[in-house]
Amino acid sequence: MAGLFGFLIAGFIFFRSVLDKQVEMDDSLKEIVEYINRDNFTMFLTVSSLGGTAILLSFLSISGLSSIAVQVNSPLINSTMSIVVMTVIAAILFAIELVDPLKIEKASIHILVSQGKIEGPTSLENFNLAYNQFEELLERISKDPDIAIESGQSKNLKYFALDSLRYREFLKAGRYEDIVRLFRYRNSIIHSRKKIIIDIGMENLAKKIKAEIVSELNSKGHKY
């Protein structure tokens, strides 16, 4: 069991490092990799919990060989073996998930599906136009010395601009989360490699947030 956990921990750390390096080369993977890392961590906790339970029951079974009646200890041993088997199966599934070469594509599809019911269809071209205009605004903000914060700069210009806007209180309540959801949606489209119906609601969200930010900046004396 110790060897199994050692293998899983090493694999978890290694593949997390690999994904982080992919994000450094392609920042459109940021939200997708965060989703994968959360999913992997949840799976790791599940395997760890099963393994810990199996080890505890094993100790109880061993200590009970001389102190507990056979009719009590026998079910305990059977339960222990069942949990050990479940732990091994969960560990195998976790290992397969870690090495899956299509995990980014699958995670992207899952993110898109989890968006729920769409408001209506739109074209990919229209969505990209609205999103790119919003992204250009963020890039411009990230280079504006009157808005960009001086410390804690993120390597990702989009998030640096968002952090600056939030710090300067130019974002309405809940808008930061909406923008991250927009990033996640757009990047999932890129990496899903699957033809989907583009949600006009996300296109309208990009336009609405862009207009809100521009209006807020202009009201504070910034010319956008």
C-alpha positions as CSV (number, residue, x, y, z in Angstrom):
1,M,0.0,0.0,0.0
2,A,2.9,2.3,0.8
3,G,4.4,1.7,-2.6
4,L,1.1,2.4,-4.3
5,F,0.7,5.7,-2.5
6,G,4.3,6.6,-3.3
7,F,3.7,5.9,-7.0
8,L,0.5,8.0,-7.0
9,I,2.1,11.0,-5.2
10,A,5.0,11.0,-7.6
11,G,2.8,10.7,-10.6
12,F,0.4,13.4,-9.3
13,I,3.3,15.9,-8.7
14,F,5.0,15.0,-12.1
15,F,2.0,15.4,-14.3
16,R,0.9,18.6,-12.4
17,S,4.3,20.0,-13.2
18,V,3.9,19.0,-16.9
19,L,0.5,20.8,-17.1
20,D,1.9,23.9,-15.4
21,K,4.7,24.0,-18.0
22,Q,2.0,23.7,-20.8
23,V,0.2,26.7,-19.3
24,E,3.5,28.7,-19.4
25,M,3.7,28.0,-23.1
26,D,0.0,28.5,-23.9
27,D,-2.0,30.7,-21.4
28,S,-5.3,29.6,-23.0
29,L,-4.8,26.4,-21.1
30,K,-4.9,28.1,-17.7
31,E,-8.5,27.6,-16.8
32,I,-8.6,24.1,-18.2
33,V,-5.5,23.0,-16.3
34,E,-7.0,24.5,-13.1
35,Y,-10.1,22.3,-13.7
36,I,-8.0,19.2,-14.3
37,N,-5.8,19.9,-11.2
38,R,-8.9,20.2,-9.0
39,D,-10.4,17.0,-10.5
40,N,-7.1,15.1,-9.9
41,F,-6.8,16.4,-6.4
42,T,-10.3,15.3,-5.6
43,M,-9.5,11.8,-7.0
44,F,-6.3,11.7,-5.0
45,L,-8.2,12.5,-1.8
46,T,-10.6,9.8,-2.5
47,V,-7.9,7.2,-3.1
48,S,-6.1,8.4,0.1
49,S,-9.3,8.1,2.2
50,L,-9.9,4.6,0.9
51,G,-6.3,3.6,1.5
52,G,-6.3,5.1,5.0
53,T,-9.5,3.3,5.9
54,A,-8.1,0.0,4.6
55,I,-4.9,0.4,6.6
56,L,-6.9,1.2,9.8
57,L,-9.2,-1.8,9.4
58,S,-6.1,-4.0,8.7
59,F,-4.6,-3.0,12.0
60,L,-7.9,-3.6,13.8
61,S,-8.2,-7.0,12.1
62,I,-4.7,-8.0,13.1
63,S,-5.1,-6.8,16.7
64,G,-8.4,-8.6,16.9
65,L,-7.1,-12.0,15.9
66,S,-6.3,-12.7,19.6
67,S,-8.9,-10.5,21.3
68,I,-12.1,-10.6,19.3
69,A,-14.3,-13.5,18.7
70,V,-14.1,-15.1,15.2
71,Q,-17.7,-14.2,14.4
72,V,-16.8,-10.5,14.9
73,N,-13.3,-10.5,13.4
74,S,-14.3,-12.4,10.2
75,P,-16.7,-9.6,8.9
76,L,-14.0,-7.1,9.7
77,I,-11.5,-8.9,7.6
78,N,-13.9,-9.2,4.7
79,S,-14.7,-5.5,4.9
80,T,-11.0,-4.7,4.9
81,M,-10.4,-6.8,1.8
82,S,-13.3,-5.1,0.1
83,I,-11.9,-1.7,0.8
84,V,-8.4,-2.7,-0.3
85,V,-9.8,-3.9,-3.6
86,M,-11.8,-0.6,-4.0
87,T,-8.6,1.3,-3.2
88,V,-6.6,-0.6,-5.9
89,I,-9.3,0.0,-8.5
90,A,-9.6,3.7,-7.6
91,A,-5.8,4.0,-7.8
92,I,-5.7,2.4,-11.2
93,L,-8.4,4.7,-12.5
94,F,-6.6,7.7,-11.1
95,A,-3.3,6.6,-12.8
96,I,-5.1,6.2,-16.1
97,E,-6.6,9.6,-15.7
98,L,-3.2,11.1,-15.0
99,V,-1.6,9.7,-18.1
100,D,-4.6,10.2,-20.4
101,P,-3.3,12.1,-23.5
102,L,-6.8,13.4,-24.2
103,K,-7.4,14.8,-20.7
104,I,-7.3,18.5,-21.9
105,E,-9.8,17.8,-24.7
106,K,-12.1,15.8,-22.3
107,A,-11.9,18.5,-19.6
108,S,-12.7,21.2,-22.2
109,I,-15.8,19.2,-23.4
110,H,-16.9,18.7,-19.8
111,I,-16.6,22.4,-19.0
112,L,-18.7,23.3,-22.1
113,V,-21.3,20.8,-21.1
114,S,-21.4,22.0,-17.5
115,Q,-22.4,25.5,-18.8
116,G,-26.0,24.2,-18.9
117,K,-28.8,25.4,-21.2
118,I,-27.7,28.0,-23.7
119,E,-29.6,31.3,-24.4
120,G,-29.5,30.7,-28.1
121,P,-27.1,30.0,-30.9
122,T,-24.6,32.3,-32.5
123,S,-21.7,31.9,-34.9
124,L,-18.2,31.2,-33.8
125,E,-17.1,34.3,-35.8
126,N,-19.4,36.6,-33.9
127,F,-18.4,35.2,-30.6
128,N,-14.7,35.5,-31.4
129,L,-15.2,39.1,-32.5
130,A,-16.8,40.0,-29.2
131,Y,-14.3,38.1,-27.2
132,N,-11.3,39.4,-29.0
133,Q,-12.5,43.0,-28.6
134,F,-12.8,42.4,-24.9
135,E,-9.4,40.8,-24.7
136,E,-7.9,43.8,-26.6
137,L,-9.4,46.1,-23.9
138,L,-7.8,44.0,-21.2
139,E,-4.4,44.1,-22.9
140,R,-4.6,47.9,-23.3
141,I,-5.5,48.2,-19.6
142,S,-2.6,46.0,-18.6
143,K,-0.2,48.5,-20.2
144,D,-1.9,51.6,-18.8
145,P,0.3,53.0,-16.0
146,D,-2.6,54.9,-14.5
147,I,-4.6,51.7,-14.0
148,A,-2.1,48.8,-13.8
149,I,-1.0,47.9,-10.3
150,E,2.7,48.1,-9.6
151,S,3.2,44.9,-7.6
152,G,2.1,41.3,-7.8
153,Q,2.0,41.4,-11.6
154,S,0.7,38.1,-13.1
155,K,2.5,36.6,-16.0
156,N,-0.9,36.4,-17.7
157,L,-1.8,39.8,-19.0
158,K,-5.5,39.2,-18.9
159,Y,-5.4,38.3,-15.2
160,F,-3.0,41.2,-14.5
161,A,-5.5,43.5,-16.1
162,L,-8.4,41.9,-14.1
163,D,-6.4,42.2,-10.8
164,S,-5.7,45.8,-11.6
165,L,-9.4,46.5,-12.3
166,R,-10.5,44.8,-9.2
167,Y,-7.9,46.6,-7.1
168,R,-9.0,50.0,-8.5
169,E,-12.6,49.0,-7.9
170,F,-13.6,49.3,-11.6
171,L,-15.4,46.0,-11.6
172,K,-19.0,45.4,-10.4
173,A,-19.7,42.8,-7.8
174,G,-19.5,39.3,-9.3
175,R,-18.0,40.5,-12.6
176,Y,-14.5,39.0,-11.8
177,E,-16.1,35.5,-11.7
178,D,-18.1,36.2,-14.8
179,I,-15.0,37.1,-16.7
180,V,-13.1,34.0,-15.5
181,R,-16.1,32.0,-16.7
182,L,-15.9,33.7,-20.1
183,F,-12.2,32.9,-20.3
184,R,-12.9,29.3,-19.4
185,Y,-15.7,29.0,-22.0
186,R,-13.6,30.5,-24.8
187,N,-10.6,28.4,-24.1
188,S,-12.6,25.3,-23.8
189,I,-14.0,25.9,-27.3
190,I,-10.4,26.1,-28.6
191,H,-9.2,22.9,-27.0
192,S,-12.3,20.7,-27.2
193,R,-11.8,19.9,-30.9
194,K,-15.5,19.3,-31.1
195,K,-18.1,21.2,-33.1
196,I,-20.5,22.8,-30.6
197,I,-23.4,25.3,-30.6
198,I,-21.9,28.6,-29.5
199,D,-24.0,30.3,-26.8
200,I,-25.1,33.8,-27.7
201,G,-25.3,34.5,-24.0
202,M,-21.6,34.3,-23.7
203,E,-21.1,36.6,-26.7
204,N,-23.5,39.1,-25.1
205,L,-21.7,38.7,-21.8
206,A,-18.4,39.7,-23.4
207,K,-20.0,42.8,-25.0
208,K,-21.8,43.8,-21.8
209,I,-18.8,43.5,-19.5
210,K,-16.6,45.4,-22.0
211,A,-19.2,48.2,-22.2
212,E,-19.4,48.3,-18.4
213,I,-15.6,48.6,-17.9
214,V,-15.3,51.2,-20.6
215,S,-18.1,53.2,-19.1
216,E,-16.6,53.0,-15.6
217,L,-13.1,53.9,-16.8
218,N,-14.4,56.9,-18.7
219,S,-16.5,58.1,-15.7
220,K,-13.3,58.2,-13.7
221,G,-11.4,60.3,-16.3
222,H,-9.7,57.5,-18.3
223,K,-10.2,57.8,-22.0
224,Y,-11.3,54.5,-23.4
